[in-house]
Amino acid sequence: MTKPVLEIKDLCAKAGDKQIIKNLNLTIMEGEVHALMGPNGAGKSTLSNVLCGKPGYEVLSGTVRFHGKDLLQMSVEERAREGLFMIMQYPVEIAGVPTVNFLKHALNAVRKHRGEPELDTLGFLKIAKEEAAKLGISTEMLKRPVNVGFSGGEKKRMETWQMAVLKPTMALLDEADSGLDIDALKVVADGVNTLRDGKRAMLIITHYQRLLNYITPDVVHIFADGHIVRSGDKTLALALEEKGYAAFVNEGC
Amino acid sequence: MQNLLDIGLSETSNAVISGWRDKGRAAFCLPTPKAEEWKYTNIKPILSNIYQAPKPCSENHTTCTCEHKHEHHLPFEAYEIYFHNGHLCAHQPHLPEGVTLLSLEEAAAEHETSAYLNKSFELNKMPFAALNTAHLGEGVFIRVARGIRLDKPLAFIYETDEDFPLWADFHNIIVLESETTVDWVEFFESKNKTLTYAHNVVNEIFLGKSAVLKHYKKQQENEKAAHLAFNAVSVRQNAKFESYVSELGALLARHETMVHLKEEGAETVLNAAYRTKGKTTHDTTANVIHACAQTTSKQLIKGVLEDEGHGVFQGKIRIEPKAFGANGTQLHKALMLSNQATVDVKPALEIFADDVKCSHGATSGALDENQLFYLRSRGIGQKEAEALLTKAFLDEPFATLQNEPIRLWLCED
C-alpha cells in the first residue's frame, strides 16, 4: 500500500510581516511527482523555504507531516536527515570548504541518523565519483570549494549530484530551471528521472512549463496567492503554457 | 613586580655576548599601553609570575646535553633543531654541504655574528628584543651557501617542560646567500597544560639576491604561556620572504615581523591566521618597508575571536621616496563568534613616493546565515556547520600553499 510522504494541511505562513501561504493543502504519495506552478509572487519560494525550515519564515497555522512525522517541529538538519532534499534556486558559494569534504559530512550525518555506519574518505569517494560520472562531473570539480566559480548550470548539476549521493526520500526542486540553458536543464532532468524509483516523491516548484518537458509529472497544481487554485494531470501544464496564469488564477478564487 | 632583567641568568665568558647583554640592559624598558606600538596589547597578565632563567645544563656549556627524547614529530621530513627548556639541544641534524649550523655562542666566538647580530632593527624601539639581547646566549646561526636549494625544511622545534616559570630567550640568525631556496618551519608546543613559561624569540633573517625563504610557523603554546616573537628580515634584489603563521595558543602572543625590502624586485608575503579563546590575546604586528623600486608586499591576516578573546592587528606599510612602482596590500578579516570578544585593528600607510599601489582593508562579522542554512539543509548539524565554516575562514591565508603536508599541518588545530 502506498503511503503519503508529504501531507500539508491548512498551512498558513508568513515571510517577514506578510502572510504569503494561505490555507495550502497538498498531499504527495510515495513515488509521485507533483509540479507546483505559479506566477511571480504566488509564494513558491516561501513554500519551499518553510518546508526546509529556513529561518525568517513563521508558520501561523496548519500542519505539515513528513512520513507521518511533524515536519514543522524538526530543525533544518533533522528534516534533511529524515530524507527531505531541496535543489536550491540559488545555491550559495562557500569558499574554503571543499565540495567532497562538505558532502562527506552531510552523508555521514544522514547515515548516522538512519543507523548506518559512517563512511571513511575512501568509501565516500567511491560513491561520490560514481554518481559524479553519471552526471558528467569531473573529479577536479568535486575538489573545488562548494559552488565557488561554477556557472548556473554547473551549480544545478552539483545540486543534482548531492541529491544522488544523499538519496533523499523526497526531492524538492525550487525553480530548478531558472537560469539554465537547455543542456544543463537536460542534465538536471536526467538526474531527477534517474531517482524516480516508484518510492521517492518529488515536488517540482516552477514558473515555466519547460522543465516538465523533461520530467513528466503525475499531478500538476496551479498555485496562486498562497494556495492551490486548480489541480490536474500533465495536460494542465500545457494548457497553462497556452493560456497563461490569468485564465486560471481568477477562476479559482 | 619582577624586573625581567633579573631572572638570574648564568654568566658568559664570551666577550661579544656579554657586550651585547650590557647594551640590551641599557635599551630595555618595559612597554606600557602609553607606547604607541603597545597601546592595544597589555602585557600585564603575563607579569604576575616570577620567572627564572633556564637551569644550566652542564658546566661551562650552555648547550643542552641532556638525553632528552624529542617526542614532537612533524608530519613531514625536516632537518630538526630542538630548543628545549631554554637551551639549544646538542643533537643536531646532518645538514647538506654548504649549510653551516653553529650555536650562537660558537658563531659569536668565531666572529660570524658581527655583520648580523642586532643589525636589522633598532634595539631601543623593540623592548622585548632588547630584553632578549640582555639575556643573550642561546640560539643558532645558520648560513646557506650560494645556489643551494635545501631538499627538506629546516625546522626549529621549541619545547618546554620545566616545573618552574621559565623565561626562555632565543636569538637566531639565518643568512641565505644569493639564489638559495629554503623552507623554514617553527613549531611551538607545550604538552603540559598547567605550566607557566615565556618564550621570547628574535629571528634575524638576511636574504641575498634572488634567495627565497618560505617560513611556516605554528604556535601552540599552552594557555598560560607568553609568546613573544620578532622576525626582522632584510630582503635584497629579487629575493622573496614568504611567511605563513598559525597562532593558536598562549595566554598572550605577539607575532611581530619587520620586513625591509631593500633592493629592486624584493618581495614579501605575510599571511597569518589566529584564533583566540578564553581570555587570550593574539597580536599580529607587521612593519613593511619598501625602500626600493618595484618592491611588492602582500598581507592577509584572519582572526577568529571566541569567548572573551582579544585580537590585535597593527600593520604598517612604509613606501620610501625611491620606491616608485611599489605595490603593497594588506587585509585583515575578523570573524566574531562571541559578543564579549574584541578586536583592535590599526593599519597605517606611509607613502613618500609617486606611482605606487597601496591598499589596506579590514572587515569583521559573524558567520554567514545563508551558508549555515545551506550546510544544515544537507543534514549537517549546527555546531558542525559552524566548525566547517570557521575552519574554512581560517584556512584562507594558507590556501595557495603548494606543499600539501605543510599546508595541512598549518590548517590543523
Interface residues (C-beta under 8 A of the other chain):
Chain A: C52 G53 K54 P55 S75 V76 E77 R79 A80 R81 F85 M86 M88 P91 V92 I94 A95 G96 V97 N101 F102 L103 H105 A106 L107 A109 V110 H113 P145 V146 Q162 L166
Chain B: D368 E369 N370 Q371 F373 Y374 L375 R376 S377 R378 G379 I380 G381 Q382 E384 A385 L388 L389 K391 A392 F393 D395 E396 A399
